[in-house]
Amino acid sequence: MEAKSVKNIIGQILIKKYLITLTTIMILFGSFNGEEASAQTSKKVYEIDQFIQSMMEKNNIPGASVAITHKDKVIFSKGYGQTADKIPVTSDTPFPIASLSKSFTALAVMQLVEDGRVNLDTPVVNYISSLNLHDKRGSKITVRHLLNQTSGLTDRVNPDMTLNPQPNSLKAAIDRLKNVDLASEPGQKYHYHNPNYQILARLVEVVSKEKFSDYLTNHIFKPLDMKHTYNVTNTNELNKSDKLSSGHFFLFGKPVAVNEPEWFIDGPAGIVSTADDMANWLISQQNGGMYKNNQILSSSGIQIMQTSASSEISYGMGWNIGETEDGKKQVQHSGILWTYKAKEVLLPEDGYGVVMLFNSGLNTFVDYSSFTNGITKLLANHPTEESFWGSQFLEIGMIVLIALSIILEIRNFLHIENWERKYKKRPKWRSFFYLIVRLIPFFLLILIPSIITFIGGGRVLNMKGILMTMPSIIIWLGIVSIMSLIIVISRMIRILQMKK
């Protein structure tokens, strides 16, 4: 054998050994990296699990479920607490998702857009001829305006949640708009208003020739393998459902199981789902509309939905658009019923999705956003800012305030002779001024719906809903108002007696 051939053979053997060694190192390195990544994920999941348990205990939440996704995988799902029927909550326990339904309605419309049957910038009256608002500007409302909540319809001009009786169908809900005027020019201002999405749900029915619930099932729920998800028209259907336990409101921090007040929710808030099913939804939203082999919407369509309507409006199409503490894009939405709550968050740049479902409703002292905020911080390796006291501490404070108020008002009532001596010495206008000041709690109680509308972005709520949202505050105002009225009336009687 020639020397050159020997050298070639030896060289090939050395190259093969080098390649085998390099490949082995790469495999081992990849394995270590995978184990390290897995360990990091496990650590995050553990921290999130402990955080949720702590927050639920501090806020006395009866039951909740969570799912967290990363790109096309579910990395955590779990149930906590129990239902009103004392059944342990799992990640397959059904919950109404309330206004999280809006992103589903928006996607249904966008499917029809991509199918060429709907145009975003065409006036919606071209599709729904029965939509005939009293305001002439109503004919200018486009599909895009409804999706972006810029139609000009508001709770002030159309207080849908206070209507009695509530409509019993999407067609009936549309018919009720005939006497409504717009608050602003279509496309000009953002106003969050549920009937915008009732109109969109009716649009889906008219164009697809399918009942809205059937359309969601056939074109969204089934392709996403959301086997336990369905849509209802009215909250009475939630109360009658064998699949669903009652939700809760909080009375002095204690969850009380009650039926959800009657409310028409088809379109903006009618979907019932589970954490596991919602995980599939989050995956589709993070992967350009793709779930496994099913493309429910194009990647560009998903992008349009998750983009703000304008630089001044932070609402897309069924999604609120914002930023994290790190300045990264955050897409999220809240869902609120009086006895249930839901939150979902997408972190597009990091590929995470989070959903939490609660069987307790809107309450002044419970910050549901702190749950998902804490989870997203832990996912980003940031420390959480967990409140030490929670809502129960605030409710104890309200109990103390009520007790002190009762004691003070009884004391003021019993010391009427002392008041009479002061009345005789000081200017009369001052005494009458003090009497008027005493009636402030009474005026606050009467005006509280208007006050909530003012500070709540124009949302108009009925008194039953307000009572379920802040029962301890309403009870305190009620007690102080009644006792103050008694004191004012008794002092006015004494003034009249002194004049005789």
Phi, psi and omega per residue, in radians:
M1 nan 2.353 -3.112
E2 -1.204 2.653 3.140
A3 -1.058 -0.619 -3.108
K4 -1.150 -0.698 -3.140
S5 -1.155 -0.708 3.109
V6 -1.037 -0.757 3.133
K7 -1.082 -0.704 -3.136
N8 -1.116 -0.753 -3.138
I9 -1.105 -0.803 3.129
I10 -1.069 -0.709 3.130
G11 -1.091 -0.728 3.136
Q12 -1.138 -0.688 3.132
I13 -1.108 -0.762 3.130
L14 -1.107 -0.704 3.121
I15 -1.105 -0.757 3.133
K16 -1.075 -0.760 3.120
K17 -1.074 -0.705 -3.137
Y18 -1.114 -0.768 -3.125
L19 -1.153 -0.709 3.115
I20 -1.099 -0.776 3.123
T21 -1.088 -0.778 -3.125
L22 -1.108 -0.750 3.128
T23 -1.081 -0.760 3.123
T24 -1.051 -0.762 3.133
I25 -1.084 -0.739 -3.124
M26 -1.131 -0.714 3.124
I27 -1.105 -0.826 3.134
L28 -1.096 -0.733 -3.139
F29 -1.101 -0.755 3.111
G30 -1.120 -0.671 3.126
S31 -1.116 -0.780 3.126
F32 -1.101 -0.724 3.120
N33 -1.087 -0.735 3.123
G34 -1.098 -0.748 3.119
E35 -1.127 -0.675 3.138
E36 -1.150 -0.771 3.115
A37 -1.096 -0.718 3.125
S38 -1.106 -0.718 3.120
A39 -1.116 -0.706 3.117
Q40 -1.123 -0.741 3.110
T41 -1.106 -0.757 3.120
S42 -1.073 -0.671 3.125
K43 -1.150 -0.758 3.108
K44 -1.086 -0.783 -3.133
V45 -1.062 -0.742 3.115
Y46 -1.079 -0.794 3.137
E47 -1.106 -0.702 3.124
I48 -1.144 -0.748 3.122
D49 -1.046 -0.790 3.130
Q50 -1.162 -0.668 3.127
F51 -1.099 -0.799 -3.132
I52 -1.100 -0.777 -3.139
Q53 -1.071 -0.722 3.131
S54 -1.127 -0.785 -3.126
M55 -1.155 -0.666 3.122
M56 -1.139 -0.690 3.131
E57 -1.156 -0.763 -3.105
K58 -1.187 -0.497 -3.116
N59 -1.827 0.047 3.093
N60 0.984 0.676 3.123
I61 -1.261 2.197 -3.081
P62 -1.228 -0.695 -3.114
G63 -2.774 2.590 3.140
A64 -2.802 2.807 3.021
S65 -2.429 2.699 -3.072
V66 -2.425 2.591 2.971
A67 -2.450 2.406 3.113
I68 -2.216 2.269 3.135
T69 -2.051 2.702 3.017
H70 -2.349 1.951 -3.059
K71 1.013 -1.956 -3.074
D72 -1.879 0.376 -3.116
K73 -2.266 2.623 3.009
V74 -1.586 2.102 -3.116
I75 -1.768 -0.238 3.122
F76 -2.865 2.338 2.975
S77 -2.637 2.429 -3.061
K78 -2.875 2.689 3.020
G79 -1.926 2.664 -3.118
Y80 -2.338 2.573 3.065
G81 1.244 -2.623 -3.082
Q82 -2.559 2.888 3.107
T83 -1.419 3.078 3.084
A84 -1.133 -0.357 3.102
D85 -1.594 0.229 3.095
K86 1.139 0.507 3.080
I87 -1.749 2.283 3.136
P88 -0.992 2.364 3.118
V89 -1.362 2.356 3.046
T90 -2.127 3.111 3.104
S91 -1.274 -0.097 3.068
D92 -1.843 0.114 3.108
T93 -1.308 2.267 -3.107
P94 -1.318 2.460 3.068
F95 -2.392 2.470 2.925
P96 -1.135 2.328 -3.119
I97 -1.714 0.032 3.046
A98 0.894 -2.228 -2.994
S99 -1.278 -0.049 2.943
L100 -1.095 -0.319 3.097
S101 -1.078 -0.449 -3.068
K102 -1.055 -0.641 -3.139
S103 -1.201 -0.501 3.062
F104 -1.235 -0.764 3.106
T105 -1.075 -0.741 3.120
A106 -1.078 -0.720 -3.133
L107 -1.160 -0.658 3.096
A108 -1.042 -0.748 3.104
V109 -1.123 -0.757 -3.122
M110 -1.141 -0.530 3.045
Q111 -1.086 -0.734 3.121
L112 -1.197 -0.561 3.073
V113 -1.120 -0.833 -3.113
E114 -1.218 -0.363 3.100
D115 -1.475 -0.061 3.102
G116 1.436 0.175 -3.095
R117 -1.703 -0.218 3.112
V118 -2.375 2.467 3.053
N119 -1.977 2.249 -3.061
L120 -1.036 -0.568 -3.032
D121 -1.813 0.295 3.034
T122 -1.603 2.396 3.080
P123 -0.975 2.387 -3.048
V124 -1.172 -0.392 3.103
V125 -1.117 -0.353 3.082
N126 -1.169 -0.397 3.124
Y127 -1.786 -0.640 -3.110
I128 -2.046 1.631 -3.066
S129 -1.172 -0.407 -3.125
S130 -1.351 -0.160 3.105
L131 -1.361 1.681 -3.016
N132 -2.285 1.463 -3.125
L133 -1.241 2.642 3.073
H134 -1.081 -0.627 3.131
D135 -1.338 2.188 -3.113
K136 -1.037 -0.482 -3.126
R137 -1.182 -0.238 3.127
G138 -1.041 -0.479 3.141
S139 -1.234 -0.206 -3.136
K140 -1.609 -0.153 -3.096
I141 -1.168 2.112 3.128
T142 -1.696 2.974 3.083
V143 -1.060 -0.716 -3.140
R144 -1.088 -0.722 3.119
H145 -1.008 -0.747 -3.139
L146 -1.136 -0.790 -3.135
L147 -1.085 -0.676 -3.113
N148 -1.517 0.027 -3.112
Q149 1.052 0.715 3.113
T150 -2.157 0.510 -3.073
S151 -1.263 -0.375 -3.022
G152 1.725 -0.192 3.035
L153 -1.375 2.420 3.122
T154 -2.452 2.927 3.062
D155 -1.113 -0.532 -3.114
R156 -1.153 -0.747 -3.119
V157 -1.511 -0.317 -3.117
N158 -2.527 1.326 -3.081
P159 -1.267 1.329 -2.979
D160 -1.091 -0.571 -3.083
M161 -1.316 -0.226 3.139
T162 -1.729 -0.059 -3.096
L163 -1.170 2.400 3.129
N164 -2.507 2.019 0.078
P165 -1.387 2.842 3.072
Q166 -1.337 2.666 3.086
P167 -1.109 2.748 -3.106
N168 -1.956 0.089 3.106
S169 -2.806 2.879 3.092
L170 -1.120 -0.648 3.103
K171 -1.078 -0.751 3.126
A172 -1.149 -0.638 3.116
A173 -1.117 -0.682 3.109
I174 -1.174 -0.722 -3.120
D175 -1.069 -0.532 -3.110
R176 -1.231 -0.201 -3.107
L177 -1.492 -0.019 -3.041
K178 -1.108 -0.481 -3.111
N179 -1.797 0.243 -3.033
V180 -1.679 2.388 3.006
D181 -1.785 2.679 3.129
L182 -1.428 2.619 3.100
A183 -1.491 -0.385 -3.132
S184 -2.727 2.928 3.117
E185 -1.119 2.386 3.114
P186 -0.966 2.348 3.133
G187 1.496 -0.080 -3.029
Q188 -1.552 -0.806 -3.044
K189 -2.281 2.637 3.087
Y190 -1.543 2.207 3.027
H191 -2.428 2.006 3.117
Y192 -1.213 2.067 -3.018
H193 -2.614 2.057 -3.054
N194 -0.975 -0.735 -3.120
P195 -1.026 -0.357 3.014
N196 -0.960 -0.714 -3.092
Y197 -1.502 -0.276 2.953
Q198 -1.219 -0.720 3.094
I199 -1.091 -0.740 3.135
L200 -1.112 -0.684 3.110
A201 -1.130 -0.683 3.084
R202 -1.157 -0.642 3.067
L203 -1.010 -0.782 3.115
V204 -1.035 -0.755 3.135
E205 -1.090 -0.833 -3.064
V206 -1.123 -0.776 -3.071
V207 -1.322 -0.744 -3.075
S208 -1.439 -0.303 -3.061
K209 1.116 0.426 3.069
E210 -2.109 2.605 2.987
K211 -1.081 2.483 -3.021
F212 -0.961 -0.783 3.130
S213 -1.061 -0.707 3.136
D214 -1.164 -0.675 3.130
Y215 -1.076 -0.809 3.129
L216 -1.021 -0.767 -3.126
T217 -1.109 -0.818 -3.034
N218 -1.293 -0.610 -2.971
H219 -1.897 -0.207 -3.140
I220 -2.228 -0.990 -3.053
F221 -1.095 -0.841 -3.120
K222 -1.141 -0.840 3.116
P223 -1.054 -0.499 -3.138
L224 -1.618 0.102 3.123
D225 1.009 0.643 3.095
M226 -1.568 1.358 -2.951
K227 -1.234 -0.404 -3.082
H228 -1.899 0.329 -3.061
T229 -1.892 2.400 3.130
Y230 -2.655 2.968 -3.086
N231 -2.119 2.486 3.090
V232 -2.147 2.851 -3.110
T233 -1.602 -0.733 -3.002
N234 -2.352 2.647 3.134
T235 -1.122 -0.350 3.073
N236 -1.065 -0.534 3.088
E237 -1.186 -0.549 3.056
L238 -1.153 -0.759 -3.086
N239 -1.165 -0.516 -3.094
K240 -1.590 -0.171 -3.036
S241 -1.221 2.344 3.059
D242 -1.348 -0.295 -3.095
K243 -1.444 -0.259 -2.937
L244 -2.199 2.279 3.034
S245 -1.451 2.821 3.112
S246 -1.112 2.643 2.995
G247 -1.527 -2.930 -3.060
H248 -2.415 2.654 2.814
F249 -2.055 2.907 -3.073
F250 -1.832 2.190 3.042
L251 -1.973 1.891 -3.052
F252 0.905 0.720 3.063
G253 1.486 -0.077 3.141
K254 -1.766 2.226 3.139
P255 -1.217 2.292 3.128
V256 -2.101 2.134 -3.121
A257 -1.320 2.171 3.122
V258 -2.528 2.854 3.016
N259 -1.290 2.583 3.047
E260 -1.207 2.291 3.075
P261 -0.982 2.659 -3.108
E262 -1.117 2.324 -3.074
W263 -2.825 2.272 3.098
F264 -1.361 2.100 -2.981
I265 -2.229 0.117 -3.095
D266 -1.164 2.134 -3.119
G267 1.864 -1.143 -3.116
P268 -1.493 -0.391 -2.965
A269 -2.734 0.464 -2.957
G270 -1.710 0.010 -3.024
I271 -1.512 2.445 3.008
V272 -1.980 2.308 -3.092
S273 -2.606 -3.050 3.107
T274 -2.208 2.868 3.115
A275 -1.073 -0.707 -3.136
D276 -1.137 -0.746 3.106
D277 -1.134 -0.719 -3.128
M278 -1.161 -0.446 3.061
A279 -1.087 -0.690 3.097
N280 -1.103 -0.689 3.100
W281 -1.086 -0.793 3.134
L282 -1.078 -0.704 3.131
I283 -1.062 -0.760 3.139
S284 -1.112 -0.606 -3.131
Q285 -1.286 -0.452 -3.132
Q286 -1.608 -0.173 -3.046
N287 -2.144 0.711 3.042
G288 1.048 0.633 3.098
G289 1.452 0.088 -3.096
M290 -1.777 2.291 2.968
Y291 -2.262 2.027 -3.026
K292 0.947 -2.021 -3.120
N293 -1.845 0.203 -3.091
N294 -1.852 2.126 3.105
Q295 -1.742 1.787 -3.081
I296 -1.484 -0.347 3.080
L297 -2.810 2.660 -3.141
S298 -1.176 2.786 3.101
S299 -1.048 -0.688 3.129
S300 -1.187 -0.581 3.086
G301 -1.138 -0.761 3.073
I302 -1.057 -0.721 -3.127
Q303 -1.100 -0.716 3.110
I304 -1.090 -0.755 3.138
M305 -1.080 -0.608 -3.050
Q306 -1.708 0.425 3.116
T307 -2.083 2.378 -3.128
S308 -1.019 2.575 3.139
A309 -1.089 -0.592 3.105
S310 -2.841 3.099 3.132
S311 -1.176 -0.397 -3.140
E312 -1.621 -0.254 -3.053
I313 -2.046 2.134 -3.076
S314 -1.677 0.452 3.107
Y315 -2.012 2.343 3.076
G316 -1.667 -2.033 3.072
M317 -2.199 1.593 -3.075
G318 1.418 0.152 -3.141
W319 -2.410 2.507 2.944
N320 -1.595 2.371 -3.073
I321 -1.953 2.236 3.133
G322 -2.654 -2.736 -3.118
E323 -2.364 2.699 3.021
T324 -1.460 3.108 3.083
E325 -1.066 -0.472 -3.134
D326 -1.467 0.023 -3.119
G327 1.415 0.219 3.104
K328 -1.545 2.705 -3.125
K329 -1.128 2.403 3.069
Q330 -2.313 2.255 3.136
V331 -2.032 2.193 -3.055
Q332 -2.663 2.941 3.027
H333 -2.756 2.602 3.077
S334 -1.895 2.669 3.044
G335 -2.220 2.262 -3.048
I336 -2.294 2.128 2.813
L337 -2.069 3.015 -3.116
W338 -1.256 -0.369 -3.096
T339 -2.184 0.090 3.103
Y340 -2.486 2.749 3.104
K341 -2.532 2.613 3.128
A342 -2.573 2.609 3.098
K343 -2.483 2.422 3.020
E344 -2.399 2.496 -3.094
V345 -2.422 2.392 3.019
L346 -2.059 2.369 3.039
L347 -2.039 1.463 -2.988
P348 -0.979 -0.669 -3.076
E349 -1.234 -0.528 3.131
D350 -1.751 -0.159 3.075
G351 1.419 0.188 -3.113
Y352 -1.620 2.606 2.990
G353 -2.353 2.440 -3.110
V354 -2.339 2.354 3.005
V355 -2.360 2.378 3.024
M356 -2.281 2.349 -3.142
L357 -2.099 2.355 -3.079
F358 -2.170 2.518 3.041
N359 -1.718 0.588 2.979
S360 -2.333 2.650 -2.978
G361 -1.798 -2.967 -3.107
L362 -0.976 2.286 3.120
N363 -2.573 2.437 -3.072
T364 -0.996 -0.626 -2.993
F365 -1.731 -0.051 3.139
V366 -1.831 2.049 3.138
D367 -1.668 1.558 -3.119
Y368 -1.135 -0.523 3.140
S369 -1.085 -0.453 -3.127
S370 -1.122 -0.442 3.089
F371 -1.155 -1.001 -3.100
T372 -1.218 -0.561 3.071
N373 -1.084 -0.752 3.127
G374 -1.131 -0.709 -3.141
I375 -1.125 -0.799 -3.127
T376 -1.146 -0.573 3.075
K377 -1.164 -0.734 3.122
L378 -1.148 -0.631 3.088
L379 -1.130 -0.526 3.133
A380 -1.621 0.181 3.137
N381 1.104 0.554 3.055
H382 -1.820 2.589 3.087
P383 -1.212 2.509 3.098
T384 -1.465 2.716 3.101
E385 -1.943 1.176 -3.068
E386 -1.306 2.238 3.113
S387 -1.158 2.418 -3.105
F388 -1.264 -0.624 -2.976
W389 -1.606 -0.768 -3.067
G390 1.347 -3.119 -3.045
S391 -1.197 -0.491 -3.085
Q392 -1.117 -0.602 3.088
F393 -1.098 -0.729 3.115
L394 -1.147 -0.666 3.117
E395 -1.180 -0.644 3.059
I396 -1.095 -0.690 3.080
G397 -1.050 -0.675 3.108
M398 -1.165 -0.659 3.106
I399 -1.103 -0.768 3.098
V400 -1.081 -0.752 3.140
L401 -1.088 -0.741 3.112
I402 -1.095 -0.782 -3.140
A403 -1.083 -0.798 3.132
L404 -1.107 -0.698 3.140
S405 -1.094 -0.737 3.134
I406 -1.117 -0.787 3.141
I407 -1.062 -0.791 -3.111
L408 -1.173 -0.704 -3.127
E409 -1.205 -0.659 3.064
I410 -1.115 -0.726 3.110
R411 -1.061 -0.773 3.133
N412 -1.123 -0.645 -3.137
F413 -1.190 -0.698 -3.101
L414 -1.306 -0.365 -3.113
H415 -1.763 0.749 -3.113
I416 -1.191 -0.505 3.105
E417 -1.151 -0.681 3.096
N418 -1.102 -0.715 3.092
W419 -1.097 -0.699 -3.114
E420 -1.096 -0.688 3.113
R421 -1.116 -0.733 3.116
K422 -1.171 -0.628 -3.131
Y423 -1.073 -0.691 -3.097
K424 -1.231 -0.417 -3.055
K425 -1.629 -0.571 -3.028
R426 -1.702 2.880 3.115
P427 -1.018 2.474 -3.085
K428 -1.081 -0.632 -3.111
W429 -1.061 -0.596 -3.131
R430 -1.180 -0.697 3.129
S431 -1.118 -0.731 3.127
F432 -1.203 -0.591 3.075
F433 -1.090 -0.748 3.123
Y434 -1.106 -0.632 3.121
L435 -1.146 -0.699 3.114
I436 -1.146 -0.720 3.102
V437 -1.026 -0.644 -3.138
R438 -1.095 -0.390 -3.099
L439 -1.559 0.012 -3.126
I440 -0.991 -0.798 3.104
P441 -1.007 -0.636 3.125
F442 -1.133 -0.780 3.123
F443 -1.142 -0.678 3.109
L444 -1.078 -0.727 -3.134
L445 -1.082 -0.738 3.139
I446 -1.192 -0.687 -3.029
L447 -1.572 -0.005 -3.012
I448 -1.036 -0.613 3.064
P449 -1.064 -0.704 3.131
S450 -1.215 -0.644 3.121
I451 -1.117 -0.758 3.133
I452 -1.125 -0.688 3.090
T453 -1.077 -0.696 -3.117
F454 -1.160 -0.816 -3.070
I455 -1.534 -0.175 -3.075
G456 -1.810 0.483 3.066
G457 1.217 0.465 3.073
G458 1.545 0.045 3.111
R459 -1.232 2.349 -3.133
V460 -1.893 2.079 -3.093
L461 -1.989 2.655 3.050
N462 -1.461 2.886 -3.025
M463 -1.169 -0.566 3.119
K464 -1.138 -0.731 3.107
G465 -1.122 -0.700 3.117
I466 -1.107 -0.737 3.124
L467 -1.074 -0.678 3.140
M468 -1.282 -0.436 -3.140
T469 -1.391 -0.641 -3.085
M470 -2.440 1.022 -3.060
P471 -1.037 -0.702 -3.099
S472 -1.153 -0.657 3.124
I473 -1.203 -0.740 3.136
I474 -1.146 -0.714 3.114
I475 -1.100 -0.754 3.109
W476 -1.077 -0.841 3.120
L477 -1.079 -0.674 3.134
G478 -1.114 -0.803 -3.133
I479 -1.131 -0.839 -3.131
V480 -1.116 -0.661 -3.137
S481 -1.112 -0.810 -3.126
I482 -1.123 -0.790 -3.106
M483 -1.194 -0.641 3.099
S484 -1.162 -0.701 3.094
L485 -1.075 -0.735 3.122
I486 -1.071 -0.762 -3.138
I487 -1.144 -0.768 -3.141
V488 -1.094 -0.786 -3.140
I489 -1.104 -0.755 -3.127
S490 -1.128 -0.638 -3.141
R491 -1.294 -0.604 3.066
M492 -1.146 -0.678 3.080
I493 -1.098 -0.728 3.136
R494 -1.145 -0.645 3.104
I495 -1.097 -0.767 3.126
L496 -1.129 -0.641 3.118
Q497 -1.168 -0.631 -3.130
M498 -1.216 -0.436 -3.116
K499 -1.383 -0.282 -3.118
K500 -1.307 nan nan
